[in-house]
Amino acid sequence: MTDLAGDAARDPAKTQLKRYTPDEQVVARVELAGPQKRLANVHGGVDVHGDGSTEAYFGRVRRTAITPESGEDGISALRRALVDP
């Protein structure tokens, strides 16, 4: 995941209606679900943004951001939230 964050540098993207800055672009996403094999109860993941930052979240369709504590990156915040709910 840290390799993805390092290679994530992106230029601003522009559409007909809006300009997206690198921190608004998601260039990679890792999603976790479980512990059941089908119809998992827990969904979460980490987004890697175009500026190299990471953001952890809970949910699948409706995502809720996990606020990192001081010194945490997205992966550490997700681990903390899943292990110590």
C-alpha positions in Angstrom: 0.0 0.0 0.0 2.8 2.4 0.7 4.2 1.7 -2.7 0.9 2.8 -4.2 0.9 6.0 -2.1 4.4 6.8 -3.3 3.5 6.4 -7.0 0.2 8.2 -6.7 1.3 11.7 -7.8 -1.4 13.0 -10.2 -2.0 16.2 -12.0 -5.4 18.0 -11.6 -8.1 16.4 -13.6 -10.7 18.4 -15.5 -14.1 17.6 -16.7 -16.7 19.8 -18.4 -18.1 20.8 -15.1 -15.4 20.6 -12.5 -11.7 20.5 -11.8 -10.5 17.8 -9.4 -7.3 18.4 -7.4 -5.0 15.5 -6.6 -6.3 15.2 -3.1 -9.8 14.7 -4.4 -8.8 11.9 -6.8 -8.8 8.3 -5.7 -6.1 6.4 -7.6 -6.3 3.1 -5.7 -8.6 1.5 -3.3 -8.2 -1.5 -1.0 -11.4 -3.0 0.4 -11.8 -5.6 3.1 -14.9 -7.6 4.1 -15.5 -10.3 6.6 -15.2 -12.4 8.5 -18.0 -14.3 6.8 -17.3 -15.5 3.2 -20.7 -14.4 2.0 -22.7 -11.5 3.1 -20.0 -10.1 5.3 -21.0 -8.0 8.3 -17.9 -5.7 8.3 -16.8 -3.6 5.3 -13.9 -1.2 5.3 -10.9 -0.1 3.3 -8.3 2.5 2.4 -8.3 5.0 -0.4 -5.0 6.3 -1.9 -5.4 9.8 -3.2 -3.6 11.5 -6.1 -1.4 13.5 -3.7 -0.1 10.3 -2.0 -2.3 10.6 1.1 -4.4 7.7 2.4 -7.8 7.7 4.0 -9.5 4.8 5.9 -13.2 4.2 5.9 -16.0 1.9 7.2 -18.9 0.9 5.0 -19.4 -0.2 1.4 -21.8 2.1 -0.3 -22.1 4.7 2.4 -18.5 5.2 3.5 -17.7 6.8 6.9 -14.2 8.2 7.2 -12.0 6.9 10.1 -10.2 9.8 11.7 -6.5 8.9 12.2 -4.9 9.6 15.5 -1.6 11.5 15.7 1.1 9.8 13.7 -1.3 7.3 12.0 -1.7 6.8 8.3 -4.8 5.3 6.7 -3.7 1.7 7.1 -2.9 2.1 10.8 -6.2 3.9 11.4 -8.2 1.1 9.7 -6.3 -1.6 11.7 -7.0 0.2 15.0 -10.7 0.6 14.1 -11.1 -3.0 13.1 -9.2 -4.6 16.0 -10.5 -2.3 18.7 -14.0 -1.4 17.7 
